[in-house]
């Protein structure tokens, strides 16, 4: 399932922290498929852009199949 995420006025540190958390997630399988980064001319420390995550989420434990 693709999920589009837009961000505005974000620092590089916050973006890296978010991407690191996505990479280290244990409750879901996520991949960053697209990543766009731009800066505002008047504020080069603030990043704008979007990213697309592809997610496969599994809620709770998977019941084991009973053997016959």
PDB file of N, CA, C, O and CB in Angstrom:
ATOM      1  N   UNK A   1       0.849  -1.168   0.000  1.00  0.00           N
ATOM      2  CA  UNK A   1       0.000   0.000   0.000  1.00  0.00           C
ATOM      3  C   UNK A   1       0.899   1.237   0.000  1.00  0.00           C
ATOM      4  O   UNK A   1       1.650   1.430   0.956  1.00  0.00           O
ATOM      5  CB  UNK A   1      -0.968  -0.005   1.224  1.00  0.00           C
ATOM      6  N   UNK A   2       0.853   2.079  -1.029  1.00  0.00           N
ATOM      7  CA  UNK A   2       1.651   3.299  -1.037  1.00  0.00           C
ATOM      8  C   UNK A   2       1.007   4.386  -0.177  1.00  0.00           C
ATOM      9  O   UNK A   2      -0.213   4.554  -0.172  1.00  0.00           O
ATOM     10  CB  UNK A   2       1.836   3.801  -2.470  1.00  0.00           C
ATOM     11  N   UNK A   3       1.836   5.107   0.535  1.00  0.00           N
ATOM     12  CA  UNK A   3       1.383   6.214   1.377  1.00  0.00           C
ATOM     13  C   UNK A   3       2.220   7.432   1.013  1.00  0.00           C
ATOM     14  O   UNK A   3       3.444   7.400   1.140  1.00  0.00           O
ATOM     15  CB  UNK A   3       1.506   5.870   2.912  1.00  0.00           C
ATOM     16  N   UNK A   4       1.577   8.507   0.561  1.00  0.00           N
ATOM     17  CA  UNK A   4       2.267   9.744   0.224  1.00  0.00           C
ATOM     18  C   UNK A   4       2.344  10.630   1.464  1.00  0.00           C
ATOM     19  O   UNK A   4       1.345  10.841   2.152  1.00  0.00           O
ATOM     20  CB  UNK A   4       1.549  10.482  -0.938  1.00  0.00           C
ATOM     21  N   UNK A   5       3.529  11.139   1.738  1.00  0.00           N
ATOM     22  CA  UNK A   5       3.761  12.001   2.902  1.00  0.00           C
ATOM     23  C   UNK A   5       4.379  13.307   2.412  1.00  0.00           C
ATOM     24  O   UNK A   5       5.401  13.301   1.725  1.00  0.00           O
ATOM     25  CB  UNK A   5       4.690  11.299   3.963  1.00  0.00           C
ATOM     26  N   UNK A   6       3.760  14.410   2.767  1.00  0.00           N
ATOM     27  CA  UNK A   6       4.320  15.726   2.439  1.00  0.00           C
ATOM     28  C   UNK A   6       4.860  16.352   3.718  1.00  0.00           C
ATOM     29  O   UNK A   6       4.288  16.192   4.796  1.00  0.00           O
ATOM     30  CB  UNK A   6       3.247  16.657   1.770  1.00  0.00           C
ATOM     31  N   UNK A   7       5.961  17.060   3.578  1.00  0.00           N
ATOM     32  CA  UNK A   7       6.502  17.771   4.732  1.00  0.00           C
ATOM     33  C   UNK A   7       6.857  19.183   4.322  1.00  0.00           C
ATOM     34  O   UNK A   7       7.229  19.439   3.176  1.00  0.00           O
ATOM     35  CB  UNK A   7       7.737  17.043   5.312  1.00  0.00           C
ATOM     36  N   UNK A   8       6.739  20.091   5.264  1.00  0.00           N
ATOM     37  CA  UNK A   8       6.942  21.514   5.000  1.00  0.00           C
ATOM     38  C   UNK A   8       7.669  22.120   6.187  1.00  0.00           C
ATOM     39  O   UNK A   8       7.313  21.871   7.339  1.00  0.00           O
ATOM     40  CB  UNK A   8       5.589  22.246   4.739  1.00  0.00           C
ATOM     41  N   UNK A   9       8.687  22.916   5.900  1.00  0.00           N
ATOM     42  CA  UNK A   9       9.411  23.624   6.953  1.00  0.00           C
ATOM     43  C   UNK A   9      10.070  22.655   7.942  1.00  0.00           C
ATOM     44  O   UNK A   9      10.011  22.868   9.153  1.00  0.00           O
ATOM     45  CB  UNK A   9       8.462  24.563   7.698  1.00  0.00           C
ATOM     46  N   UNK A  10      10.688  21.606   7.431  1.00  0.00           N
ATOM     47  CA  UNK A  10      11.294  20.571   8.253  1.00  0.00           C
ATOM     48  C   UNK A  10      12.813  20.682   8.193  1.00  0.00           C
ATOM     49  O   UNK A  10      13.380  20.998   7.147  1.00  0.00           O
ATOM     50  CB  UNK A  10      10.834  19.175   7.796  1.00  0.00           C
ATOM     51  N   UNK A  11      13.462  20.423   9.311  1.00  0.00           N
ATOM     52  CA  UNK A  11      14.926  20.452   9.323  1.00  0.00           C
ATOM     53  C   UNK A  11      15.485  19.143   8.764  1.00  0.00           C
ATOM     54  O   UNK A  11      14.802  18.119   8.756  1.00  0.00           O
ATOM     55  CB  UNK A  11      15.455  20.698  10.758  1.00  0.00           C
ATOM     56  N   UNK A  12      16.704  19.187   8.311  1.00  0.00           N
ATOM     57  CA  UNK A  12      17.361  17.982   7.814  1.00  0.00           C
ATOM     58  C   UNK A  12      17.444  16.933   8.914  1.00  0.00           C
ATOM     59  O   UNK A  12      17.258  15.746   8.649  1.00  0.00           O
ATOM     60  CB  UNK A  12      18.765  18.309   7.280  1.00  0.00           C
ATOM     61  N   UNK A  13      17.718  17.352  10.137  1.00  0.00           N
ATOM     62  CA  UNK A  13      17.812  16.411  11.256  1.00  0.00           C
ATOM     63  C   UNK A  13      16.495  15.665  11.460  1.00  0.00           C
ATOM     64  O   UNK A  13      16.500  14.447  11.636  1.00  0.00           O
ATOM     65  CB  UNK A  13      18.202  17.149  12.545  1.00  0.00           C
ATOM     66  N   UNK A  14      15.384  16.368  11.441  1.00  0.00           N
ATOM     67  CA  UNK A  14      14.072  15.719  11.640  1.00  0.00           C
ATOM     68  C   UNK A  14      13.747  14.752  10.509  1.00  0.00           C
ATOM     69  O   UNK A  14      13.181  13.686  10.747  1.00  0.00           O
ATOM     70  CB  UNK A  14      12.962  16.775  11.749  1.00  0.00           C
ATOM     71  N   UNK A  15      14.106  15.121   9.271  1.00  0.00           N
ATOM     72  CA  UNK A  15      13.863  14.235   8.137  1.00  0.00           C
ATOM     73  C   UNK A  15      14.698  12.965   8.264  1.00  0.00           C
ATOM     74  O   UNK A  15      14.197  11.865   8.026  1.00  0.00           O
ATOM     75  CB  UNK A  15      14.180  14.953   6.813  1.00  0.00           C
ATOM     76  N   UNK A  16      15.960  13.110   8.634  1.00  0.00           N
ATOM     77  CA  UNK A  16      16.832  11.944   8.811  1.00  0.00           C
ATOM     78  C   UNK A  16      16.316  11.065   9.953  1.00  0.00           C
ATOM     79  O   UNK A  16      16.310   9.840   9.828  1.00  0.00           O
ATOM     80  CB  UNK A  16      18.291  12.390   9.090  1.00  0.00           C
ATOM     81  N   UNK A  17      15.888  11.663  11.053  1.00  0.00           N
ATOM     82  CA  UNK A  17      15.333  10.885  12.172  1.00  0.00           C
ATOM     83  C   UNK A  17      14.103  10.094  11.738  1.00  0.00           C
ATOM     84  O   UNK A  17      13.938   8.939  12.132  1.00  0.00           O
ATOM     85  CB  UNK A  17      14.969  11.814  13.344  1.00  0.00           C
ATOM     86  N   UNK A  18      13.244  10.703  10.934  1.00  0.00           N
ATOM     87  CA  UNK A  18      12.050  10.016  10.457  1.00  0.00           C
ATOM     88  C   UNK A  18      12.423   8.849   9.549  1.00  0.00           C
ATOM     89  O   UNK A  18      11.904   7.745   9.711  1.00  0.00           O
ATOM     90  CB  UNK A  18      11.130  10.992   9.716  1.00  0.00           C
ATOM     91  N   UNK A  19      13.320   9.088   8.596  1.00  0.00           N
ATOM     92  CA  UNK A  19      13.731   8.027   7.681  1.00  0.00           C
ATOM     93  C   UNK A  19      14.438   6.892   8.421  1.00  0.00           C
ATOM     94  O   UNK A  19      14.284   5.725   8.060  1.00  0.00           O
ATOM     95  CB  UNK A  19      14.646   8.593   6.598  1.00  0.00           C
ATOM     96  N   UNK A  20      15.205   7.228   9.446  1.00  0.00           N
ATOM     97  CA  UNK A  20      15.864   6.205  10.251  1.00  0.00           C
ATOM     98  C   UNK A  20      14.828   5.356  10.994  1.00  0.00           C
ATOM     99  O   UNK A  20      14.953   4.133  11.062  1.00  0.00           O
ATOM    100  CB  UNK A  20      16.843   6.854  11.250  1.00  0.00           C
ATOM    101  N   UNK A  21      13.802   6.016  11.553  1.00  0.00           N
ATOM    102  CA  UNK A  21      12.745   5.293  12.262  1.00  0.00           C
ATOM    103  C   UNK A  21      11.982   4.370  11.312  1.00  0.00           C
ATOM    104  O   UNK A  21      11.616   3.256  11.688  1.00  0.00           O
ATOM    105  CB  UNK A  21      11.776   6.282  12.932  1.00  0.00           C
ATOM    106  N   UNK A  22      11.743   4.828  10.091  1.00  0.00           N
ATOM    107  CA  UNK A  22      11.079   3.982   9.094  1.00  0.00           C
ATOM    108  C   UNK A  22      11.942   2.762   8.802  1.00  0.00           C
ATOM    109  O   UNK A  22      11.434   1.644   8.715  1.00  0.00           O
ATOM    110  CB  UNK A  22      10.800   4.776   7.788  1.00  0.00           C
ATOM    111  N   UNK A  23      13.235   2.974   8.652  1.00  0.00           N
ATOM    112  CA  UNK A  23      14.162   1.888   8.339  1.00  0.00           C
ATOM    113  C   UNK A  23      14.256   0.866   9.466  1.00  0.00           C
ATOM    114  O   UNK A  23      14.413  -0.326   9.203  1.00  0.00           O
ATOM    115  CB  UNK A  23      15.539   2.449   8.044  1.00  0.00           C
ATOM    116  N   UNK A  24      14.164   1.309  10.708  1.00  0.00           N
ATOM    117  CA  UNK A  24      14.322   0.425  11.868  1.00  0.00           C
ATOM    118  C   UNK A  24      13.000  -0.100  12.420  1.00  0.00           C
ATOM    119  O   UNK A  24      12.995  -0.786  13.442  1.00  0.00           O
ATOM    120  CB  UNK A  24      15.056   1.151  12.957  1.00  0.00           C
ATOM    121  N   UNK A  25      11.887   0.205  11.771  1.00  0.00           N
ATOM    122  CA  UNK A  25      10.581  -0.221  12.254  1.00  0.00           C
ATOM    123  C   UNK A  25      10.490  -1.740  12.326  1.00  0.00           C
ATOM    124  O   UNK A  25      10.919  -2.441  11.410  1.00  0.00           O
ATOM    125  CB  UNK A  25       9.477   0.330  11.356  1.00  0.00           C
ATOM    126  N   UNK A  26       9.925  -2.245  13.429  1.00  0.00           N
ATOM    127  CA  UNK A  26       9.751  -3.688  13.585  1.00  0.00           C
ATOM    128  C   UNK A  26       8.289  -4.106  13.459  1.00  0.00           C
ATOM    129  O   UNK A  26       8.005  -5.292  13.294  1.00  0.00           O
ATOM    130  CB  UNK A  26      10.299  -4.136  14.930  1.00  0.00           C
ATOM    131  N   UNK A  27       7.352  -3.153  13.532  1.00  0.00           N
ATOM    132  CA  UNK A  27       5.928  -3.478  13.461  1.00  0.00           C
ATOM    133  C   UNK A  27       5.376  -3.446  12.040  1.00  0.00           C
ATOM    134  O   UNK A  27       4.242  -3.862  11.801  1.00  0.00           O
ATOM    135  CB  UNK A  27       5.148  -2.524  14.320  1.00  0.00           C
ATOM    136  N   UNK A  28       6.167  -2.957  11.108  1.00  0.00           N
ATOM    137  CA  UNK A  28       5.708  -2.862   9.723  1.00  0.00           C
ATOM    138  C   UNK A  28       6.909  -2.948   8.789  1.00  0.00           C
ATOM    139  O   UNK A  28       8.035  -2.619   9.160  1.00  0.00           O
ATOM    140  CB  UNK A  28       4.919  -1.544   9.484  1.00  0.00           C
ATOM    141  N   UNK A  29       6.640  -3.392   7.584  1.00  0.00           N
ATOM    142  CA  UNK A  29       7.675  -3.405   6.567  1.00  0.00           C
ATOM    143  C   UNK A  29       7.427  -2.202   5.677  1.00  0.00           C
ATOM    144  O   UNK A  29       6.384  -2.116   5.029  1.00  0.00           O
ATOM    145  CB  UNK A  29       7.678  -4.749   5.747  1.00  0.00           C
ATOM    146  N   UNK A  30       8.377  -1.264   5.636  1.00  0.00           N
ATOM    147  CA  UNK A  30       8.209  -0.047   4.851  1.00  0.00           C
ATOM    148  C   UNK A  30       9.452   0.217   4.024  1.00  0.00           C
ATOM    149  O   UNK A  30      10.578  -0.001   4.469  1.00  0.00           O
ATOM    150  CB  UNK A  30       7.906   1.152   5.759  1.00  0.00           C
ATOM    151  N   UNK A  31       9.220   0.690   2.813  1.00  0.00           N
ATOM    152  CA  UNK A  31      10.292   1.115   1.928  1.00  0.00           C
ATOM    153  C   UNK A  31       9.975   2.506   1.424  1.00  0.00           C
ATOM    154  O   UNK A  31       8.820   2.815   1.131  1.00  0.00           O
ATOM    155  CB  UNK A  31      10.481   0.126   0.750  1.00  0.00           C
ATOM    156  N   UNK A  32      10.988   3.346   1.321  1.00  0.00           N
ATOM    157  CA  UNK A  32      10.825   4.664   0.710  1.00  0.00           C
ATOM    158  C   UNK A  32      11.002   4.474  -0.793  1.00  0.00           C
ATOM    159  O   UNK A  32      12.068   4.059  -1.248  1.00  0.00           O
ATOM    160  CB  UNK A  32      11.857   5.723   1.293  1.00  0.00           C
ATOM    161  N   UNK A  33       9.966   4.774  -1.556  1.00  0.00           N
ATOM    162  CA  UNK A  33       9.997   4.584  -3.005  1.00  0.00           C
ATOM    163  C   UNK A  33      10.338   5.865  -3.753  1.00  0.00           C
ATOM    164  O   UNK A  33      10.989   5.818  -4.797  1.00  0.00           O
ATOM    165  CB  UNK A  33       8.667   4.058  -3.484  1.00  0.00           C
ATOM    166  N   UNK A  34       9.914   6.983  -3.242  1.00  0.00           N
ATOM    167  CA  UNK A  34      10.193   8.279  -3.865  1.00  0.00           C
ATOM    168  C   UNK A  34      10.562   9.253  -2.761  1.00  0.00           C
ATOM    169  O   UNK A  34      10.012   9.203  -1.660  1.00  0.00           O
ATOM    170  CB  UNK A  34       8.964   8.802  -4.695  1.00  0.00           C
ATOM    171  N   UNK A  35      11.495  10.136  -3.066  1.00  0.00           N
ATOM    172  CA  UNK A  35      11.897  11.151  -2.086  1.00  0.00           C
ATOM    173  C   UNK A  35      12.236  12.428  -2.827  1.00  0.00           C
ATOM    174  O   UNK A  35      13.166  12.457  -3.633  1.00  0.00           O
ATOM    175  CB  UNK A  35      13.110  10.670  -1.228  1.00  0.00           C
ATOM    176  N   UNK A  36      11.489  13.477  -2.560  1.00  0.00           N
ATOM    177  CA  UNK A  36      11.742  14.794  -3.140  1.00  0.00           C
ATOM    178  C   UNK A  36      12.096  15.747  -2.011  1.00  0.00           C
ATOM    179  O   UNK A  36      11.409  15.803  -0.991  1.00  0.00           O
ATOM    180  CB  UNK A  36      10.504  15.312  -3.948  1.00  0.00           C
ATOM    181  N   UNK A  37      13.172  16.494  -2.200  1.00  0.00           N
ATOM    182  CA  UNK A  37      13.621  17.461  -1.197  1.00  0.00           C
ATOM    183  C   UNK A  37      13.891  18.776  -1.901  1.00  0.00           C
ATOM    184  O   UNK A  37      14.564  18.812  -2.930  1.00  0.00           O
ATOM    185  CB  UNK A  37      14.896  16.957  -0.441  1.00  0.00           C
ATOM    186  N   UNK A  38      13.364  19.857  -1.344  1.00  0.00           N
ATOM    187  CA  UNK A  38      13.663  21.195  -1.857  1.00  0.00           C
ATOM    188  C   UNK A  38      13.817  22.144  -0.677  1.00  0.00           C
ATOM    189  O   UNK A  38      13.384  21.847   0.436  1.00  0.00           O
ATOM    190  CB  UNK A  38      12.545  21.695  -2.831  1.00  0.00           C
ATOM    191  N   UNK A  39      14.437  23.283  -0.933  1.00  0.00           N
ATOM    192  CA  UNK A  39      14.626  24.298   0.107  1.00  0.00           C
ATOM    193  C   UNK A  39      13.911  25.571  -0.311  1.00  0.00           C
ATOM    194  O   UNK A  39      13.679  25.820  -1.494  1.00  0.00           O
ATOM    195  CB  UNK A  39      16.138  24.572   0.361  1.00  0.00           C
ATOM    196  N   UNK A  40      13.577  26.354   0.671  1.00  0.00           N
ATOM    197  CA  UNK A  40      12.974  27.654   0.392  1.00  0.00           C
ATOM    198  C   UNK A  40      14.099  28.666   0.195  1.00  0.00           C
ATOM    199  O   UNK A  40      15.037  28.700   0.992  1.00  0.00           O
ATOM    200  CB  UNK A  40      12.009  28.097   1.548  1.00  0.00           C
ATOM    201  N   UNK A  41      14.027  29.480  -0.836  1.00  0.00           N
ATOM    202  CA  UNK A  41      15.103  30.447  -1.082  1.00  0.00           C
ATOM    203  C   UNK A  41      15.350  31.391   0.099  1.00  0.00           C
ATOM    204  O   UNK A  41      16.491  31.765   0.368  1.00  0.00           O
ATOM    205  CB  UNK A  41      14.780  31.262  -2.312  1.00  0.00           C
ATOM    206  N   UNK A  42      14.299  31.767   0.790  1.00  0.00           N
ATOM    207  CA  UNK A  42      14.453  32.705   1.912  1.00  0.00           C
ATOM    208  C   UNK A  42      14.859  32.014   3.203  1.00  0.00           C
ATOM    209  O   UNK A  42      15.293  32.677   4.145  1.00  0.00           O
ATOM    210  CB  UNK A  42      13.163  33.460   2.137  1.00  0.00           C
ATOM    211  N   UNK A  43      14.727  30.680   3.265  1.00  0.00           N
ATOM    212  CA  UNK A  43      15.072  29.941   4.472  1.00  0.00           C
ATOM    213  C   UNK A  43      15.696  28.599   4.078  1.00  0.00           C
ATOM    214  O   UNK A  43      15.015  27.574   4.094  1.00  0.00           O
ATOM    215  CB  UNK A  43      13.817  29.728   5.372  1.00  0.00           C
ATOM    216  N   UNK A  44      16.981  28.599   3.728  1.00  0.00           N
ATOM    217  CA  UNK A  44      17.601  27.366   3.241  1.00  0.00           C
ATOM    218  C   UNK A  44      17.707  26.264   4.296  1.00  0.00           C
ATOM    219  O   UNK A  44      18.007  25.121   3.951  1.00  0.00           O
ATOM    220  CB  UNK A  44      18.966  27.673   2.716  1.00  0.00           C
ATOM    221  N   UNK A  45      17.473  26.572   5.553  1.00  0.00           N
ATOM    222  CA  UNK A  45      17.506  25.547   6.599  1.00  0.00           C
ATOM    223  C   UNK A  45      16.216  24.773   6.722  1.00  0.00           C
ATOM    224  O   UNK A  45      16.160  23.780   7.448  1.00  0.00           O
ATOM    225  CB  UNK A  45      17.824  26.172   7.912  1.00  0.00           C
ATOM    226  N   UNK A  46      15.173  25.204   6.027  1.00  0.00           N
ATOM    227  CA  UNK A  46      13.867  24.549   6.087  1.00  0.00           C
ATOM    228  C   UNK A  46      13.640  23.761   4.801  1.00  0.00           C
ATOM    229  O   UNK A  46      13.709  24.313   3.703  1.00  0.00           O
ATOM    230  CB  UNK A  46      12.729  25.589   6.303  1.00  0.00           C
ATOM    231  N   UNK A  47      13.370  22.475   4.947  1.00  0.00           N
ATOM    232  CA  UNK A  47      13.158  21.609   3.795  1.00  0.00           C
ATOM    233  C   UNK A  47      11.676  21.388   3.543  1.00  0.00           C
ATOM    234  O   UNK A  47      10.874  21.315   4.474  1.00  0.00           O
ATOM    235  CB  UNK A  47      13.859  20.273   3.998  1.00  0.00           C
ATOM    236  N   UNK A  48      11.334  21.285   2.282  1.00  0.00           N
ATOM    237  CA  UNK A  48       9.984  20.951   1.840  1.00  0.00           C
ATOM    238  C   UNK A  48      10.101  19.766   0.896  1.00  0.00           C
ATOM    239  O   UNK A  48      11.149  19.557   0.284  1.00  0.00           O
ATOM    240  CB  UNK A  48       9.274  22.175   1.144  1.00  0.00           C
ATOM    241  N   UNK A  49       9.055  19.008   0.779  1.00  0.00           N
ATOM    242  CA  UNK A  49       9.084  17.925  -0.191  1.00  0.00           C
ATOM    243  C   UNK A  49       8.035  16.890   0.089  1.00  0.00           C
ATOM    244  O   UNK A  49       7.070  17.123   0.817  1.00  0.00           O
ATOM    245  CB  UNK A  49      10.430  17.281  -0.214  1.00  0.00           C
ATOM    246  N   UNK A  50       8.250  15.729  -0.513  1.00  0.00           N
ATOM    247  CA  UNK A  50       7.332  14.620  -0.296  1.00  0.00           C
ATOM    248  C   UNK A  50       8.107  13.318  -0.418  1.00  0.00           C
ATOM    249  O   UNK A  50       9.188  13.260  -1.004  1.00  0.00           O
ATOM    250  CB  UNK A  50       6.149  14.662  -1.302  1.00  0.00           C
ATOM    251  N   UNK A  51       7.525  12.289   0.147  1.00  0.00           N
ATOM    252  CA  UNK A  51       8.070  10.955  -0.005  1.00  0.00           C
ATOM    253  C   UNK A  51       6.913   9.987  -0.102  1.00  0.00           C
ATOM    254  O   UNK A  51       5.819  10.254   0.394  1.00  0.00           O
ATOM    255  CB  UNK A  51       9.015  10.588   1.167  1.00  0.00           C
ATOM    256  N   UNK A  52       7.161   8.874  -0.738  1.00  0.00           N
ATOM    257  CA  UNK A  52       6.145   7.832  -0.873  1.00  0.00           C
ATOM    258  C   UNK A  52       6.686   6.583  -0.203  1.00  0.00           C
ATOM    259  O   UNK A  52       7.746   6.069  -0.560  1.00  0.00           O
ATOM    260  CB  UNK A  52       5.781   7.561  -2.379  1.00  0.00           C
ATOM    261  N   UNK A  53       5.935   6.112   0.771  1.00  0.00           N
ATOM    262  CA  UNK A  53       6.275   4.877   1.477  1.00  0.00           C
ATOM    263  C   UNK A  53       5.414   3.750   0.939  1.00  0.00           C
ATOM    264  O   UNK A  53       4.221   3.929   0.692  1.00  0.00           O
ATOM    265  CB  UNK A  53       6.083   5.034   3.013  1.00  0.00           C
ATOM    266  N   UNK A  54       6.013   2.612   0.763  1.00  0.00           N
ATOM    267  CA  UNK A  54       5.252   1.405   0.454  1.00  0.00           C
ATOM    268  C   UNK A  54       5.241   0.585   1.728  1.00  0.00           C
ATOM    269  O   UNK A  54       6.296   0.253   2.269  1.00  0.00           O
ATOM    270  CB  UNK A  54       5.870   0.597  -0.767  1.00  0.00           C
ATOM    271  N   UNK A  55       4.048   0.255   2.211  1.00  0.00           N
ATOM    272  CA  UNK A  55       3.908  -0.377   3.518  1.00  0.00           C
ATOM    273  C   UNK A  55       3.218  -1.733   3.424  1.00  0.00           C
ATOM    274  O   UNK A  55       2.328  -1.952   2.602  1.00  0.00           O
ATOM    275  CB  UNK A  55       3.132   0.531   4.455  1.00  0.00           C
ATOM    276  N   UNK A  56       3.661  -2.627   4.290  1.00  0.00           N
ATOM    277  CA  UNK A  56       2.977  -3.891   4.534  1.00  0.00           C
ATOM    278  C   UNK A  56       2.902  -4.013   6.046  1.00  0.00           C
ATOM    279  O   UNK A  56       3.926  -4.199   6.704  1.00  0.00           O
ATOM    280  CB  UNK A  56       3.726  -5.135   3.861  1.00  0.00           C
ATOM    281  N   UNK A  57       1.713  -3.913   6.601  1.00  0.00           N
ATOM    282  CA  UNK A  57       1.533  -3.859   8.049  1.00  0.00           C
ATOM    283  C   UNK A  57       0.858  -5.127   8.521  1.00  0.00           C
ATOM    284  O   UNK A  57      -0.086  -5.614   7.899  1.00  0.00           O
ATOM    285  CB  UNK A  57       0.712  -2.622   8.461  1.00  0.00           C
ATOM    286  N   UNK A  58       1.347  -5.649   9.616  1.00  0.00           N
ATOM    287  CA  UNK A  58       0.761  -6.841  10.223  1.00  0.00           C
ATOM    288  C   UNK A  58       0.420  -6.497  11.661  1.00  0.00           C
ATOM    289  O   UNK A  58       1.310  -6.222  12.466  1.00  0.00           O
ATOM    290  CB  UNK A  58       1.733  -8.075  10.144  1.00  0.00           C
ATOM    291  N   UNK A  59      -0.855  -6.512  11.983  1.00  0.00           N
ATOM    292  CA  UNK A  59      -1.296  -6.143  13.324  1.00  0.00           C
ATOM    293  C   UNK A  59      -1.394  -7.390  14.190  1.00  0.00           C
ATOM    294  O   UNK A  59      -2.073  -8.352  13.832  1.00  0.00           O
ATOM    295  CB  UNK A  59      -2.655  -5.405  13.276  1.00  0.00           C
ATOM    296  N   UNK A  60      -0.720  -7.368  15.318  1.00  0.00           N
ATOM    297  CA  UNK A  60      -0.795  -8.478  16.256  1.00  0.00           C
ATOM    298  C   UNK A  60       0.003  -9.688  15.813  1.00  0.00           C
ATOM    299  O   UNK A  60       0.706  -9.657  14.803  1.00  0.00           O
ATOM    300  CB  UNK A  60      -2.218  -8.871  16.458  1.00  0.00           C
ATOM    301  N   UNK A  61      -0.117 -10.737  16.575  1.00  0.00           N
ATOM    302  CA  UNK A  61       0.588 -11.977  16.277  1.00  0.00           C
ATOM    303  C   UNK A  61      -0.165 -12.766  15.214  1.00  0.00           C
ATOM    304  O   UNK A  61      -1.391 -12.707  15.122  1.00  0.00           O
ATOM    305  CB  UNK A  61       0.764 -12.824  17.550  1.00  0.00           C
ATOM    306  N   UNK A  62       0.587 -13.493  14.426  1.00  0.00           N
ATOM    307  CA  UNK A  62      -0.007 -14.368  13.426  1.00  0.00           C
ATOM    308  C   UNK A  62      -0.255 -15.715  14.086  1.00  0.00           C
ATOM    309  O   UNK A  62       0.673 -16.322  14.622  1.00  0.00           O
ATOM    310  CB  UNK A  62       0.912 -14.509  12.162  1.00  0.00           C
ATOM    311  N   UNK A  63      -1.495 -16.189  14.054  1.00  0.00           N
ATOM    312  CA  UNK A  63      -1.756 -17.499  14.687  1.00  0.00           C
ATOM    313  C   UNK A  63      -1.057 -18.594  13.891  1.00  0.00           C
ATOM    314  O   UNK A  63      -1.037 -18.579  12.661  1.00  0.00           O
ATOM    315  CB  UNK A  63      -3.292 -17.788  14.778  1.00  0.00           C
ATOM    316  N   UNK A  64      -0.488 -19.538  14.622  1.00  0.00           N
ATOM    317  CA  UNK A  64       0.181 -20.655  13.976  1.00  0.00           C
ATOM    318  C   UNK A  64      -0.871 -21.633  13.476  1.00  0.00           C
ATOM    319  O   UNK A  64      -1.914 -21.818  14.102  1.00  0.00           O
ATOM    320  CB  UNK A  64       1.171 -21.351  14.946  1.00  0.00           C
ATOM    321  N   UNK A  65      -0.577 -22.266  12.322  1.00  0.00           N
ATOM    322  CA  UNK A  65      -1.483 -23.281  11.810  1.00  0.00           C
ATOM    323  C   UNK A  65      -1.376 -24.529  12.666  1.00  0.00           C
ATOM    324  O   UNK A  65      -0.283 -24.939  13.056  1.00  0.00           O
ATOM    325  CB  UNK A  65      -1.177 -23.603  10.335  1.00  0.00           C
ATOM    326  N   UNK A  66      -2.499 -25.114  12.947  1.00  0.00           N
ATOM    327  CA  UNK A  66      -2.488 -26.365  13.716  1.00  0.00           C
ATOM    328  C   UNK A  66      -2.171 -27.498  12.759  1.00  0.00           C
ATOM    329  O   UNK A  66      -2.731 -27.590  11.667  1.00  0.00           O
ATOM    330  CB  UNK A  66      -3.858 -26.612  14.445  1.00  0.00           C
ATOM    331  N   UNK A  67      -1.265 -28.353  13.189  1.00  0.00           N
ATOM    332  CA  UNK A  67      -0.943 -29.516  12.369  1.00  0.00           C
ATOM    333  C   UNK A  67      -1.941 -30.624  12.652  1.00  0.00           C
ATOM    334  O   UNK A  67      -2.401 -30.794  13.781  1.00  0.00           O
ATOM    335  CB  UNK A  67       0.501 -30.000  12.633  1.00  0.00           C
ATOM    336  N   UNK A  68      -2.262 -31.361  11.627  1.00  0.00           N
ATOM    337  CA  UNK A  68      -3.251 -32.438  11.783  1.00  0.00           C
ATOM    338  C   UNK A  68      -2.571 -33.741  12.040  1.00  0.00           C
ATOM    339  O   UNK A  68      -3.237 -34.765  12.198  1.00  0.00           O
ATOM    340  CB  UNK A  68      -4.137 -32.556  10.554  1.00  0.00           C
TER     341      UNK A  68
END
